[in-house]
Every structure is written in structure tokens, then in C-alpha cells.
Amino acid sequence: MATGPIVELHRNSGDWDEIVAEIVKLERKIFPKHESLATFFDQELRKKNSGLLYLDINGEVVGYVLYSWPSSLYASIAKLAVKEQWRRQGHGEILLKAAIEKCRTRKVSRILLHVDPMRTPALTLYRKQGFQVDTLIEGYYSSDRSAYRMYLDLDAN
Ligand SMILES: CC(C)(COP(=O)(O)OP(=O)(O)OC[C@H]1O[C@@H](n2cnc3c(N)ncnc32)[C@H](O)[C@@H]1OP(=O)(O)O)[C@@H](O)C(=O)NCCC(=O)NCCS
């Protein structure tokens, strides 16, 4: 059961640098280079239509989700991760649900994401939240790493 609050990082947050540095550190630890956003995380986040939610438990950044809504047509989940020692306690699901709700407020009708088919925990979580596999994109991450493109259609209400 997740206990910490979900925090939205704002452009004018006093702790922007500290939080981004912490997340970049996690990003490097969790993802291989070809899948990592570490080198341009700050840049991605400063884009107008992007948002970051993180889970803070007693001052520790335990997980994060990066999402964007490039147009009114769709939103996308760019990254979701939970620190290894904090996994399987519902945190990933809570972060994903919160990002879906944020996307819903943007009035988009579809959320898209890419996930490596080998990432069983993530794939299972996305499916649990209603995402469906659209297609397999071969060589998406690197010459030998493909991605499923997944989508979740939001109802019009
Ligand atoms: C994917 C990830 C964020 C899940 O975070 P988590 O906090 O451990 O997930 P939760 O505890 O909220 O689990 C929610 C659901 O996800 C699925 N799930 C999570 N871990 C799983 C595992 N090891 N095996 C199978 N399903 C799993 C289950 O459906 C689970 O629901 P359940 O508890 O009712 O079975 C985490 O494993 C992670 O950071 N992985 C590495 C980074 C990654 O692959 N990110 C996604 C690509 S961008």
C-alpha cells in the first residue's frame, strides 16, 4: 500500500534542481543507456506540454512518471519507474493512475506509450490499467531491442 504523497514538479519549484538531479540518478541506474532519458531529462521537462509526478516518502524520491500532451489529440507516458527496493508495493500503479488522470484533464482521447516487451512488470501493469498493444516496433530502442506501442482510449466523459 502506497503511503507517500504524489507531488507534481512545477517549473518554479524551489527544489527543481535537487529533484531533477535525483531522478536523473535513478534514470541512469534503472535504464540502459539507449533507453535512458537521463541526458535530456531537464530539457524534456522544460517543454511546455510536459509534466512530472513523483512519489515522496519521507523526503525520498521513490518513483516518478514523466508524461506529455504534444497536442489536444493525444498524450504520452514517456517514463515510469520505481526504485528497486520500493517495488511491488503499489507505488508504480498509483503513479500511473495519477498520470492518466492528469492526461484526462487535458481532454485528450488517447494515451500512448512504448514499452520493451521484455519488461514484464511494466507490461503487466499497463495491461492492468487497460492499455492495449497496438503494434510491435522493431529496433525501436536499439538494433536488437523492440518496443510495443500501447494505447489507452479515454472515454469522452
Ligand atoms: C514497472 C514498475 C514501475 C512497477 O512498479 P511497482 O511499484 O513495482 O508496481 P506495483 O507494485 O504498483 O504493481 C502494480 C501491478 O503491476 C504488475 N506488476 C508489478 N510488478 C510485477 C512483476 N514483477 N511481475 C508481474 N507483474 C508485475 C502487476 O499487475 C501489479 O498488480 P498486482 O500487485 O495486483 O499484481 C517497476 O517494476 C519498475 O520501475 N521497473 C523498471 C522500469 C520500467 O520497466 N519502467 C517501464 C518502462 S518506461
Ligand as a Chemical Component Dictionary entry (heavy atoms), coordinates in Angstrom:
data_LIG
# 
_chem_comp.id                   LIG 
_chem_comp.type                 NON-POLYMER 
_chem_comp.pdbx_formal_charge   0 
_chem_comp.three_letter_code    LIG 
# 
loop_
_chem_comp_atom.comp_id 
_chem_comp_atom.atom_id 
_chem_comp_atom.alt_atom_id 
_chem_comp_atom.type_symbol 
_chem_comp_atom.charge 
_chem_comp_atom.model_Cartn_x 
_chem_comp_atom.model_Cartn_y 
_chem_comp_atom.model_Cartn_z 
_chem_comp_atom.pdbx_ordinal 
LIG C1  C1  C 0 7.125  -1.213 -13.812 1  
LIG C2  C2  C 0 7.337  -0.684 -12.401 2  
LIG C3  C3  C 0 7.237  0.836  -12.441 3  
LIG C4  C4  C 0 6.199  -1.227 -11.498 4  
LIG O1  O1  O 0 6.289  -0.602 -10.244 5  
LIG P1  P1  P 0 5.800  -1.303 -8.894  6  
LIG O2  O2  O 0 5.670  -0.242 -7.869  7  
LIG O3  O3  O 0 6.661  -2.452 -8.558  8  
LIG O4  O4  O 0 4.363  -1.844 -9.344  9  
LIG P2  P2  P 0 3.107  -2.088 -8.417  10 
LIG O5  O5  O 0 3.529  -2.660 -7.116  11 
LIG O6  O6  O 0 2.287  -0.842 -8.379  12 
LIG O7  O7  O 0 2.321  -3.206 -9.236  13 
LIG C5  C5  C 0 1.140  -2.923 -9.938  14 
LIG C6  C6  C 0 0.868  -4.034 -10.932 15 
LIG O8  O8  O 0 1.931  -4.134 -11.868 16 
LIG C7  C7  C 0 2.144  -5.503 -12.205 17 
LIG N1  N1  N 0 3.471  -5.919 -11.730 18 
LIG C8  C8  C 0 4.337  -5.214 -10.981 19 
LIG N2  N2  N 0 5.471  -5.895 -10.774 20 
LIG C9  C9  C 0 5.321  -7.077 -11.414 21 
LIG C10 C10 C 0 6.158  -8.224 -11.586 22 
LIG N3  N3  N 0 7.387  -8.265 -11.034 23 
LIG N4  N4  N 0 5.697  -9.240 -12.326 24 
LIG C11 C11 C 0 4.464  -9.214 -12.899 25 
LIG N5  N5  N 0 3.619  -8.146 -12.753 26 
LIG C12 C12 C 0 4.046  -7.095 -12.034 27 
LIG C13 C13 C 0 1.031  -6.283 -11.516 28 
LIG O9  O9  O 0 -0.078 -6.277 -12.394 29 
LIG C14 C14 C 0 0.740  -5.394 -10.317 30 
LIG O10 O10 O 0 -0.555 -5.561 -9.835  31 
LIG P3  P3  P 0 -0.828 -6.657 -8.660  32 
LIG O11 O11 O 0 0.007  -6.218 -7.499  33 
LIG O12 O12 O 0 -2.297 -6.534 -8.439  34 
LIG O13 O13 O 0 -0.390 -7.980 -9.219  35 
LIG C15 C15 C 0 8.695  -1.151 -11.798 36 
LIG O14 O14 O 0 8.771  -2.541 -11.912 37 
LIG C16 C16 C 0 9.909  -0.521 -12.457 38 
LIG O15 O15 O 0 10.323 0.590  -12.119 39 
LIG N6  N6  N 0 10.515 -1.243 -13.420 40 
LIG C17 C17 C 0 11.731 -0.766 -14.117 41 
LIG C18 C18 C 0 11.443 0.409  -15.016 42 
LIG C19 C19 C 0 10.440 0.077  -16.112 43 
LIG O16 O16 O 0 10.420 -1.017 -16.682 44 
LIG N7  N7  N 0 9.616  1.080  -16.464 45 
LIG C20 C20 C 0 8.627  0.952  -17.515 46 
LIG C21 C21 C 0 9.158  1.278  -18.839 47 
LIG S1  S1  S 0 9.279  3.036  -19.084 48 
# 
loop_
_chem_comp_bond.comp_id 
_chem_comp_bond.atom_id_1 
_chem_comp_bond.atom_id_2 
_chem_comp_bond.value_order 
_chem_comp_bond.pdbx_ordinal 
LIG C1  C2  SING 1  
LIG C2  C3  SING 2  
LIG C2  C4  SING 3  
LIG C2  C15 SING 4  
LIG C4  O1  SING 5  
LIG O1  P1  SING 6  
LIG P1  O2  DOUB 7  
LIG P1  O3  SING 8  
LIG P1  O4  SING 9  
LIG O4  P2  SING 10 
LIG P2  O5  DOUB 11 
LIG P2  O6  SING 12 
LIG P2  O7  SING 13 
LIG O7  C5  SING 14 
LIG C5  C6  SING 15 
LIG C6  O8  SING 16 
LIG C6  C14 SING 17 
LIG O8  C7  SING 18 
LIG C7  N1  SING 19 
LIG C7  C13 SING 20 
LIG N1  C8  SING 21 
LIG N1  C12 SING 22 
LIG C8  N2  DOUB 23 
LIG N2  C9  SING 24 
LIG C9  C10 SING 25 
LIG C9  C12 DOUB 26 
LIG C10 N3  SING 27 
LIG C10 N4  DOUB 28 
LIG N4  C11 SING 29 
LIG C11 N5  DOUB 30 
LIG N5  C12 SING 31 
LIG C13 O9  SING 32 
LIG C13 C14 SING 33 
LIG C14 O10 SING 34 
LIG O10 P3  SING 35 
LIG P3  O11 DOUB 36 
LIG P3  O12 SING 37 
LIG P3  O13 SING 38 
LIG C15 O14 SING 39 
LIG C15 C16 SING 40 
LIG C16 O15 DOUB 41 
LIG C16 N6  SING 42 
LIG N6  C17 SING 43 
LIG C17 C18 SING 44 
LIG C18 C19 SING 45 
LIG C19 O16 DOUB 46 
LIG C19 N7  SING 47 
LIG N7  C20 SING 48 
LIG C20 C21 SING 49 
LIG C21 S1  SING 50 
# 
